[in-house]
Amino acid sequence: MSAARAVGLLLGAAADGVIGGEPLRGALRTLDRKPGYAAGLVGGLVVAGVAAERVTRRSPVWQAVGTAVATWAVLGGAGLAADGTALARDLEEGELDAARTTLAALDERSTQSLDVIGLSRASVESVAQHTSDAVVGPMFWGAVAGIPGLVVSRVLSALRGTRLAELVKLVPTRIAAALTVTGAPVVGGSAKGAWRAWRRDTIAHPSPNAGRIEAAFAGALEIRLGGRAVYPQGVRELPVLGDGRNPDAGHVTRAVELSRVVGLLTAVSSAVLALLTGLRRRP
C-alpha cells in the first residue's frame, strides 16, 4: 500500500497546482481566530481521517484516490502562490492598502503602519512560513501517517503558538529549510546563503520553528528579514535573519517562485518517504 499512498500524494499535489482549491482554508482561518473550536475540530478530523484511512486501505486504487483527495483538500500551495503574487503586484503598483488587506489574512501582525519595505519583509516571511505549514508539513505527515496525518497536521499548524502545533512542525520546518537550500539556485538564489543564514541566525530566535524557514528564505534571496514587528499582543524585537539588502516587491515574487520549487521537491521527497515507510512496515 505504500506505493498507493505515494501515488496519492503526488496526484493530490498535482491537483493543488493545477486547479487549486484547499476547501479547508476558510475553516482554518476561522480556527485561528477562534481557537476555542480547536479541540472539537481536531477530534472530529482525527475520527474522520482514521475512518477514511481504514476504508481506503482495502484497495490500492481507493487508497491512492483517498490520499489524493485528502492531499488536495489540505494543501495550500496554490492559494499561497496566488496571495503572494497579489502582494507583489500591489506593492509594485503602490497599492499599499490592498497589500495590507491581503497580508492581514496571512499574518497576525499589525499591518497598518507598515511601509513598502515593511510590507515586503512581512510578505516574504509569510510566504516562507506558510510554505512550511501548508505544504511541507501536511505532505510529510501524509507520507508517515496517511490521511489522518495529512488532515490533522494541517489543522494543528493553524493553531499558532501552541506547544502541540510547534511539536507537529518541528521536523517539517527543518525539512522545509533543507529543501529551500536545495532549491535556491533554481530561482537564482544562493544555496550557500540559505544554509549560512539557517544555521547562524536562528540561534537567538524565540520560535523553535518559524525562524528556521524564514532564515533559509532570507539567505536564499540574499535579503534581510526579522527585526521589529507589532502584534496584537505587543511589540516583538526579533533577530535579523540574513545579511543582504532590504526586500522589495521583486523579492516577494522570487519568494513565491522559491515556494513553488520547495513544494515540488516536497511532493517528490514525500512520495519517496511514503515508499520507504511502507517497506519498513512489511514483515
C-alpha beads as a LAMMPS data file, in Angstrom:
LAMMPS data file: protein, C-alpha beads

283 atoms
282 bonds

1 atom types
1 bond types

-500.0 500.0 xlo xhi
-500.0 500.0 ylo yhi
-500.0 500.0 zlo zhi

Masses

1 110.0

Atoms # bond

1 1 1 0.000 0.000 0.000
2 1 1 2.997 2.305 0.300
3 1 1 3.017 2.762 -3.477
4 1 1 -0.662 3.734 -3.422
5 1 1 -0.009 6.335 -0.753
6 1 1 2.936 7.729 -2.708
7 1 1 0.846 7.960 -5.871
8 1 1 -1.959 9.650 -3.948
9 1 1 0.388 12.271 -2.536
10 1 1 1.739 13.076 -5.989
11 1 1 -1.736 13.258 -7.535
12 1 1 -3.019 15.482 -4.737
13 1 1 -0.052 17.828 -5.050
14 1 1 -0.574 17.984 -8.816
15 1 1 -4.265 18.777 -8.332
16 1 1 -3.409 21.616 -5.970
17 1 1 -1.015 23.051 -8.530
18 1 1 -3.395 22.709 -11.491
19 1 1 -6.842 23.525 -10.077
20 1 1 -6.072 24.914 -6.610
21 1 1 -8.798 24.564 -4.040
22 1 1 -7.909 23.952 -0.395
23 1 1 -11.505 23.588 0.873
24 1 1 -10.297 23.753 4.481
25 1 1 -8.757 27.206 4.020
26 1 1 -11.711 29.199 5.285
27 1 1 -12.241 26.890 8.246
28 1 1 -8.568 27.104 9.180
29 1 1 -8.608 30.900 9.166
30 1 1 -11.713 30.840 11.367
31 1 1 -9.987 28.364 13.655
32 1 1 -7.016 30.676 14.025
33 1 1 -9.323 33.483 15.153
34 1 1 -11.499 31.222 17.339
35 1 1 -9.151 28.687 18.945
36 1 1 -11.939 27.548 21.260
37 1 1 -13.237 25.372 18.430
38 1 1 -9.896 23.626 18.070
39 1 1 -10.491 20.589 20.273
40 1 1 -13.776 19.663 18.617
41 1 1 -12.498 20.190 15.100
42 1 1 -9.269 18.273 15.652
43 1 1 -11.124 15.427 17.361
44 1 1 -13.660 15.182 14.574
45 1 1 -10.980 15.206 11.898
46 1 1 -8.972 12.531 13.712
47 1 1 -12.001 10.228 13.682
48 1 1 -12.818 11.045 10.048
49 1 1 -9.189 10.644 8.957
50 1 1 -8.748 7.279 10.666
51 1 1 -12.045 6.018 9.238
52 1 1 -11.102 7.152 5.745
53 1 1 -7.688 5.509 6.011
54 1 1 -9.218 2.186 7.087
55 1 1 -11.833 2.208 4.345
56 1 1 -9.445 3.118 1.536
57 1 1 -6.757 0.696 2.723
58 1 1 -8.833 -2.206 1.442
59 1 1 -7.791 -1.432 -2.117
60 1 1 -4.634 0.201 -3.522
61 1 1 -6.748 2.165 -6.003
62 1 1 -9.046 3.514 -3.326
63 1 1 -6.119 4.353 -1.081
64 1 1 -4.474 6.319 -3.874
65 1 1 -7.727 8.143 -4.622
66 1 1 -8.485 8.845 -0.964
67 1 1 -4.963 10.096 -0.297
68 1 1 -5.082 12.273 -3.412
69 1 1 -8.380 13.887 -2.379
70 1 1 -7.174 14.498 1.175
71 1 1 -3.887 15.935 -0.091
72 1 1 -5.664 18.290 -2.467
73 1 1 -8.066 19.328 0.292
74 1 1 -5.396 20.397 2.768
75 1 1 -2.512 21.694 0.654
76 1 1 -2.206 25.450 0.438
77 1 1 0.446 25.835 -2.242
78 1 1 -1.781 27.263 -4.975
79 1 1 -3.587 29.642 -2.628
80 1 1 -0.302 30.816 -1.165
81 1 1 1.133 31.461 -4.622
82 1 1 -1.965 33.475 -5.562
83 1 1 -1.763 35.576 -2.386
84 1 1 1.981 36.100 -2.787
85 1 1 1.565 37.143 -6.421
86 1 1 -1.171 39.594 -5.449
87 1 1 1.053 41.050 -2.733
88 1 1 3.940 41.516 -5.152
89 1 1 1.669 43.167 -7.731
90 1 1 0.104 45.551 -5.214
91 1 1 3.488 46.512 -3.802
92 1 1 4.866 47.103 -7.295
93 1 1 1.888 49.324 -8.169
94 1 1 1.894 51.187 -4.851
95 1 1 -1.483 49.760 -3.742
96 1 1 -0.401 49.518 -0.119
97 1 1 -3.901 49.288 1.386
98 1 1 -4.692 46.277 -0.800
99 1 1 -1.379 44.703 0.177
100 1 1 -2.125 45.275 3.863
101 1 1 -5.517 43.571 3.487
102 1 1 -4.038 40.512 1.770
103 1 1 -1.189 40.282 4.248
104 1 1 -3.549 40.513 7.217
105 1 1 -5.174 37.254 6.091
106 1 1 -1.790 35.506 6.139
107 1 1 -0.097 37.048 9.158
108 1 1 -1.365 38.069 12.576
109 1 1 0.920 41.100 12.887
110 1 1 -0.455 44.635 12.626
111 1 1 -0.102 45.833 9.031
112 1 1 -1.479 49.388 9.190
113 1 1 1.812 51.093 9.982
114 1 1 3.964 49.089 7.547
115 1 1 5.607 50.874 4.620
116 1 1 6.737 49.234 1.368
117 1 1 9.850 47.714 2.949
118 1 1 7.923 46.505 5.993
119 1 1 5.173 45.004 3.844
120 1 1 7.717 43.330 1.575
121 1 1 9.574 41.884 4.559
122 1 1 6.381 40.595 6.174
123 1 1 5.196 39.175 2.835
124 1 1 8.369 37.148 2.294
125 1 1 8.229 35.920 5.892
126 1 1 4.595 34.856 5.444
127 1 1 5.305 33.056 2.175
128 1 1 8.199 31.223 3.839
129 1 1 6.244 30.228 6.929
130 1 1 3.138 29.114 5.029
131 1 1 5.297 27.084 2.643
132 1 1 6.377 25.071 5.649
133 1 1 2.982 24.954 7.387
134 1 1 0.622 24.499 4.427
135 1 1 2.779 22.444 2.049
136 1 1 5.755 20.696 3.616
137 1 1 4.097 19.801 6.926
138 1 1 0.979 18.078 5.538
139 1 1 2.969 16.203 2.884
140 1 1 5.491 14.946 5.432
141 1 1 2.857 13.733 7.865
142 1 1 0.807 12.327 4.998
143 1 1 3.793 10.225 3.958
144 1 1 4.275 8.993 7.521
145 1 1 0.673 8.618 8.726
146 1 1 -1.572 8.700 5.665
147 1 1 -4.867 10.590 5.551
148 1 1 -5.008 11.257 9.333
149 1 1 -1.513 12.734 9.185
150 1 1 -2.455 14.986 6.282
151 1 1 -5.576 16.421 7.820
152 1 1 -4.670 16.671 11.493
153 1 1 -1.221 18.180 10.903
154 1 1 -2.744 20.855 8.670
155 1 1 -5.310 21.801 11.294
156 1 1 -2.805 21.827 14.131
157 1 1 -0.444 24.032 12.118
158 1 1 -3.140 26.725 12.116
159 1 1 -3.038 26.922 15.927
160 1 1 -0.278 29.479 16.169
161 1 1 1.827 29.472 19.273
162 1 1 0.521 26.294 20.898
163 1 1 3.000 23.669 22.069
164 1 1 1.270 20.906 20.152
165 1 1 1.424 22.928 16.935
166 1 1 5.118 23.656 17.441
167 1 1 5.763 19.957 18.074
168 1 1 3.963 18.937 14.876
169 1 1 6.003 21.491 12.912
170 1 1 9.358 20.513 14.414
171 1 1 10.547 18.082 11.733
172 1 1 8.727 19.579 8.692
173 1 1 10.172 23.040 9.307
174 1 1 13.703 21.700 9.168
175 1 1 12.892 19.694 6.058
176 1 1 11.470 22.870 4.513
177 1 1 14.663 24.765 5.332
178 1 1 16.798 21.995 3.817
179 1 1 14.680 21.974 0.650
180 1 1 14.992 25.757 0.482
181 1 1 18.763 25.378 0.460
182 1 1 18.456 22.757 -2.278
183 1 1 16.030 24.746 -4.416
184 1 1 17.573 28.206 -4.042
185 1 1 19.740 28.029 -7.204
186 1 1 16.662 27.201 -9.307
187 1 1 15.316 30.742 -8.735
188 1 1 18.722 32.377 -8.987
189 1 1 19.204 32.351 -5.228
190 1 1 22.100 31.369 -3.028
191 1 1 22.204 27.882 -1.558
192 1 1 25.251 28.865 0.474
193 1 1 23.491 31.952 1.801
194 1 1 20.404 29.928 2.721
195 1 1 22.487 27.384 4.622
196 1 1 24.529 30.049 6.398
197 1 1 21.512 32.095 7.495
198 1 1 19.622 28.986 8.618
199 1 1 22.474 27.728 10.771
200 1 1 23.689 31.120 12.030
201 1 1 20.736 33.454 12.531
202 1 1 18.153 31.234 14.203
203 1 1 20.030 30.630 17.443
204 1 1 18.501 33.690 19.111
205 1 1 15.044 33.306 17.539
206 1 1 12.296 32.682 20.151
207 1 1 10.395 30.236 17.930
208 1 1 11.792 26.708 17.550
209 1 1 10.396 26.573 14.011
210 1 1 9.429 29.840 12.296
211 1 1 12.911 31.336 12.358
212 1 1 14.394 28.340 10.521
213 1 1 12.406 28.579 7.322
214 1 1 12.382 32.397 7.332
215 1 1 16.157 32.490 7.725
216 1 1 16.601 29.997 4.897
217 1 1 14.430 32.132 2.596
218 1 1 16.321 35.284 3.637
219 1 1 19.676 33.693 2.854
220 1 1 18.439 32.176 -0.400
221 1 1 17.093 35.532 -1.639
222 1 1 20.035 37.463 -0.153
223 1 1 17.842 39.836 1.848
224 1 1 17.259 40.752 5.494
225 1 1 14.161 39.617 7.359
226 1 1 13.133 39.733 11.007
227 1 1 13.586 42.729 13.269
228 1 1 10.826 44.760 14.929
229 1 1 7.224 43.605 14.422
230 1 1 3.980 44.793 16.009
231 1 1 1.463 42.150 17.044
232 1 1 -1.858 42.431 18.920
233 1 1 -0.022 41.120 21.978
234 1 1 2.633 43.857 21.722
235 1 1 5.899 44.714 20.010
236 1 1 8.400 41.925 19.380
237 1 1 12.063 42.539 18.654
238 1 1 13.137 39.514 16.615
239 1 1 16.683 38.763 15.466
240 1 1 17.694 39.888 11.997
241 1 1 17.740 36.972 9.546
242 1 1 20.110 37.127 6.590
243 1 1 22.636 39.788 5.720
244 1 1 21.548 41.173 2.339
245 1 1 19.525 44.216 1.310
246 1 1 16.024 45.189 2.387
247 1 1 13.372 43.290 0.413
248 1 1 11.090 44.823 -2.208
249 1 1 8.231 43.657 -4.441
250 1 1 10.623 41.747 -6.682
251 1 1 11.790 39.665 -3.748
252 1 1 8.181 38.778 -2.914
253 1 1 7.807 37.434 -6.467
254 1 1 11.000 35.411 -6.102
255 1 1 9.798 34.117 -2.723
256 1 1 6.673 32.772 -4.439
257 1 1 8.844 31.104 -7.087
258 1 1 11.021 29.581 -4.385
259 1 1 7.909 28.384 -2.558
260 1 1 6.765 26.581 -5.713
261 1 1 10.165 24.914 -6.080
262 1 1 10.106 23.793 -2.442
263 1 1 6.592 22.438 -2.999
264 1 1 7.734 20.379 -5.980
265 1 1 10.700 18.996 -4.066
266 1 1 8.387 18.220 -1.158
267 1 1 5.999 16.221 -3.333
268 1 1 8.805 14.060 -4.714
269 1 1 10.556 13.531 -1.376
270 1 1 7.262 12.763 0.384
271 1 1 6.427 10.099 -2.180
272 1 1 9.831 8.533 -1.615
273 1 1 9.328 8.711 2.164
274 1 1 5.932 7.018 1.819
275 1 1 7.547 4.176 -0.125
276 1 1 10.315 3.775 2.437
277 1 1 7.838 3.892 5.330
278 1 1 5.773 1.162 3.711
279 1 1 8.812 -1.028 3.132
280 1 1 9.856 -0.765 6.788
281 1 1 6.409 -1.876 7.926
282 1 1 6.473 -5.040 5.859
283 1 1 7.352 -8.235 7.759

Bonds

1 1 1 2
2 1 2 3
3 1 3 4
4 1 4 5
5 1 5 6
6 1 6 7
7 1 7 8
8 1 8 9
9 1 9 10
10 1 10 11
11 1 11 12
12 1 12 13
13 1 13 14
14 1 14 15
15 1 15 16
16 1 16 17
17 1 17 18
18 1 18 19
19 1 19 20
20 1 20 21
21 1 21 22
22 1 22 23
23 1 23 24
24 1 24 25
25 1 25 26
26 1 26 27
27 1 27 28
28 1 28 29
29 1 29 30
30 1 30 31
31 1 31 32
32 1 32 33
33 1 33 34
34 1 34 35
35 1 35 36
36 1 36 37
37 1 37 38
38 1 38 39
39 1 39 40
40 1 40 41
41 1 41 42
42 1 42 43
43 1 43 44
44 1 44 45
45 1 45 46
46 1 46 47
47 1 47 48
48 1 48 49
49 1 49 50
50 1 50 51
51 1 51 52
52 1 52 53
53 1 53 54
54 1 54 55
55 1 55 56
56 1 56 57
57 1 57 58
58 1 58 59
59 1 59 60
60 1 60 61
61 1 61 62
62 1 62 63
63 1 63 64
64 1 64 65
65 1 65 66
66 1 66 67
67 1 67 68
68 1 68 69
69 1 69 70
70 1 70 71
71 1 71 72
72 1 72 73
73 1 73 74
74 1 74 75
75 1 75 76
76 1 76 77
77 1 77 78
78 1 78 79
79 1 79 80
80 1 80 81
81 1 81 82
82 1 82 83
83 1 83 84
84 1 84 85
85 1 85 86
86 1 86 87
87 1 87 88
88 1 88 89
89 1 89 90
90 1 90 91
91 1 91 92
92 1 92 93
93 1 93 94
94 1 94 95
95 1 95 96
96 1 96 97
97 1 97 98
98 1 98 99
99 1 99 100
100 1 100 101
101 1 101 102
102 1 102 103
103 1 103 104
104 1 104 105
105 1 105 106
106 1 106 107
107 1 107 108
108 1 108 109
109 1 109 110
110 1 110 111
111 1 111 112
112 1 112 113
113 1 113 114
114 1 114 115
115 1 115 116
116 1 116 117
117 1 117 118
118 1 118 119
119 1 119 120
120 1 120 121
121 1 121 122
122 1 122 123
123 1 123 124
124 1 124 125
125 1 125 126
126 1 126 127
127 1 127 128
128 1 128 129
129 1 129 130
130 1 130 131
131 1 131 132
132 1 132 133
133 1 133 134
134 1 134 135
135 1 135 136
136 1 136 137
137 1 137 138
138 1 138 139
139 1 139 140
140 1 140 141
141 1 141 142
142 1 142 143
143 1 143 144
144 1 144 145
145 1 145 146
146 1 146 147
147 1 147 148
148 1 148 149
149 1 149 150
150 1 150 151
151 1 151 152
152 1 152 153
153 1 153 154
154 1 154 155
155 1 155 156
156 1 156 157
157 1 157 158
158 1 158 159
159 1 159 160
160 1 160 161
161 1 161 162
162 1 162 163
163 1 163 164
164 1 164 165
165 1 165 166
166 1 166 167
167 1 167 168
168 1 168 169
169 1 169 170
170 1 170 171
171 1 171 172
172 1 172 173
173 1 173 174
174 1 174 175
175 1 175 176
176 1 176 177
177 1 177 178
178 1 178 179
179 1 179 180
180 1 180 181
181 1 181 182
182 1 182 183
183 1 183 184
184 1 184 185
185 1 185 186
186 1 186 187
187 1 187 188
188 1 188 189
189 1 189 190
190 1 190 191
191 1 191 192
192 1 192 193
193 1 193 194
194 1 194 195
195 1 195 196
196 1 196 197
197 1 197 198
198 1 198 199
199 1 199 200
200 1 200 201
201 1 201 202
202 1 202 203
203 1 203 204
204 1 204 205
205 1 205 206
206 1 206 207
207 1 207 208
208 1 208 209
209 1 209 210
210 1 210 211
211 1 211 212
212 1 212 213
213 1 213 214
214 1 214 215
215 1 215 216
216 1 216 217
217 1 217 218
218 1 218 219
219 1 219 220
220 1 220 221
221 1 221 222
222 1 222 223
223 1 223 224
224 1 224 225
225 1 225 226
226 1 226 227
227 1 227 228
228 1 228 229
229 1 229 230
230 1 230 231
231 1 231 232
232 1 232 233
233 1 233 234
234 1 234 235
235 1 235 236
236 1 236 237
237 1 237 238
238 1 238 239
239 1 239 240
240 1 240 241
241 1 241 242
242 1 242 243
243 1 243 244
244 1 244 245
245 1 245 246
246 1 246 247
247 1 247 248
248 1 248 249
249 1 249 250
250 1 250 251
251 1 251 252
252 1 252 253
253 1 253 254
254 1 254 255
255 1 255 256
256 1 256 257
257 1 257 258
258 1 258 259
259 1 259 260
260 1 260 261
261 1 261 262
262 1 262 263
263 1 263 264
264 1 264 265
265 1 265 266
266 1 266 267
267 1 267 268
268 1 268 269
269 1 269 270
270 1 270 271
271 1 271 272
272 1 272 273
273 1 273 274
274 1 274 275
275 1 275 276
276 1 276 277
277 1 277 278
278 1 278 279
279 1 279 280
280 1 280 281
281 1 281 282
282 1 282 283
